[in-house]
């Protein structure tokens, strides 16, 4: 090996050494310790940690209805956010057209994502309050008293109310991502399709959607990841109530660790969450890959 090649090799090793060490210290080791702790019984204080095998996982899957309740609540966020994606795409397509005031509309739509999540949660907790709450006041002034409910204390609707707040907060972020993807499509291609007689839906189906496929893939991952890790909005607005009806996976995990002093079970919940995200992401990649191959073969 020549002298220059050795210097390049040494430079590469030194350049990668620090990132690899940081990766091992802050990612690989904590993840390994998390998996190891999920097989233990530990209250977070005692010096002795008892190995109990798969007992934590067995308790969660077969003896913990709260676990499945939290999982269903997270699925509610995932379902509603997923249903809103086509609406967000339509709004992005509308905003991508040039009209007066489009910049102001984009700023207003993106503003909720910039605001602090804690402040948003507190504001909406007052807005949906049954005592002088703004939403019930609006319904009263519109003569719709029959629709007034205890929005944050009714187990049947509380998760839908919290999901609507989450959608309001993140919709602007999703629309901006769609706008960035639409802006990357060459305008000449859109103009040519218009000249050839393609209508709005045909341009969307055959030009815009294939052009933003990467953005859609990222959006799906963001929605799945965010929905399964939802914490701040339900924690601040309802603290998981009433009677754990709005508990999410993250809230239940933190309560298990710090309220009930069961760090082993909380670790097993964290491992389950990671596995769920990885599995859903693999299924998503498989489906999108099959769709792309199908479109390529059809073409």
Protein Blocks (a to p, Z undefined) as FASTA:
>chain_A
ZZklmmmmmmmmmmmmmmmmmmmmmmmmmmmmmmmmmmpccehlambdcdehjmmmmmmm
mmcmklmmmmmmmmmmmmmmmmmmmmmmmmmmmmmpccehklmmmmmmmmmmmpcfklmm
mmmmmmmpcghpaklmmmmmnopamlgccfklcfklmmmmmmmmmmmmmmmmmmmmmmmm
mmmpcfklmmmmmmnopafklmmmmmmmmmmmmmmmmmmmmmmmmmmmgfklmmmmnnop
ahhllccfklmmmmmmmmnopaklmmmmmmmmmmmmmmmmmmmmmmmmmmmmmmmmmZZ
